[in-house]
């Protein structure tokens, strides 16, 4: 089963880190990524640009509303994700707990709904 591991952090905390701390964290991420690639769990993943670069789009009564900035003001912001393959939720949670940001932020684990093909729809 595929799981999305959504990584939430307080993006302001990165600005408070020293170069050495930030380098260590990025090294931990590179190591984690290599490990889940080697284990066969990794599907894809990416770091997101800061929320200041976000654009929110809504359509109400047929009119498109575009707003600069994130969807919601929150203490933690979505900063990246991993899409993994895991045998079950317990395995996905175990992998999520190894993400470096789990020590300072939150990792949300969400199962994906398998895509329907025309034959199964």
N, C-alpha and C positions, 0 to 999 in steps of 0.2 A: 504494500500500500504506500502511496505517496503522501508525504507530510510537508507542509510549509512551516518552517521555523522562522518566525518573525522576530527580529531583534530590536528591542526598544531600549534606548539609553537617554539620559539627559545630555543632549548634544553640547550644552555649555560646559560640561565636565571635561570634555576633550581640550578646550581652550585653557583649562587650569592645569593640565598635565605638562610636565617637563618634556623636553625632547627625548630624554632617556626613557621615561615612562611610556610615552606614546610609541616609541620604537619597540619597547618590550611587548606592548599590547599588540601591535601589528605583527610582530614575530610570532606571538601566540596564535593569532588568527591564521597566519600562513601555515603554521604547523598543524593546527586543527584541520584546515582545508586539505592539506596533503594526506592526513590520516583518514578522513572520511572518503576521499577519492580512492585511496588504496584499498579500503574495506569494501568498496562497491556501493556505499550508501549515497554518495553524492550524485545529484542530478544537475543542479545549477545553483548559482548564488551570485549576489552582488551587493556592494555597498551603495547606499543612496547619497545623493548630494544633500546638503543641509536643508532644513525646512524653509529657509529664506528663499530657496529657489523653487519652491512648490507653487503650483497653480491648482486651485479647486474649481471643478466644473459641475454645474447643476443645470438641469432643464426643468423649468416650472412653467406650466401652462403653455408649453411649446416654445418658450423663450430660453435661450442659453444664457446662464449667468456665470461669469468667469471672475474669480477672486484670486488675487495674489496671496501667497502664503499657504500655510497648512490648513487642512480640513478643520482641525480643532486645536485649541490651546490646551496642552497637557504637560504634565511634569516630565514625562518621557516621550520621545519621538521615535517613530519608525526610522531606523538607520540602515537597515539591510535585511537580507533574508538568505536562507538556504532552502532549496527544495531537495528533499531526500527520499530515498526508498527505504522503508523499514518493515520488518515482519509484523509489527503491531505497535500500539500506542506506547507500551512500556519501553520498547527499544527506541522509539522516537524521543521519548522523554530522556532516556539515558544519553542520547546523542546531544540533545538540546542542553543538558546540564554541563556538557563539555565545552560549549561555546564560551569564549573568554568573557563576553559581556554579561554572562549569567551571574558573574560575581558582583556586578554593580548596577545592572539593569534588569530587564525582564525578557524572557524568551517565551513567546506565545507559540504553542504547538497546535496546528490545525490540519486535520486530514482533508485531502482533496476529494471532491466528488469525481469519480471516473468519468471521462468524456464519453458521451453517447455517440455511437456511429449511427448512420441512417438505418442500418439493419437492426439495431437494438433500441431505437427511439420509439 
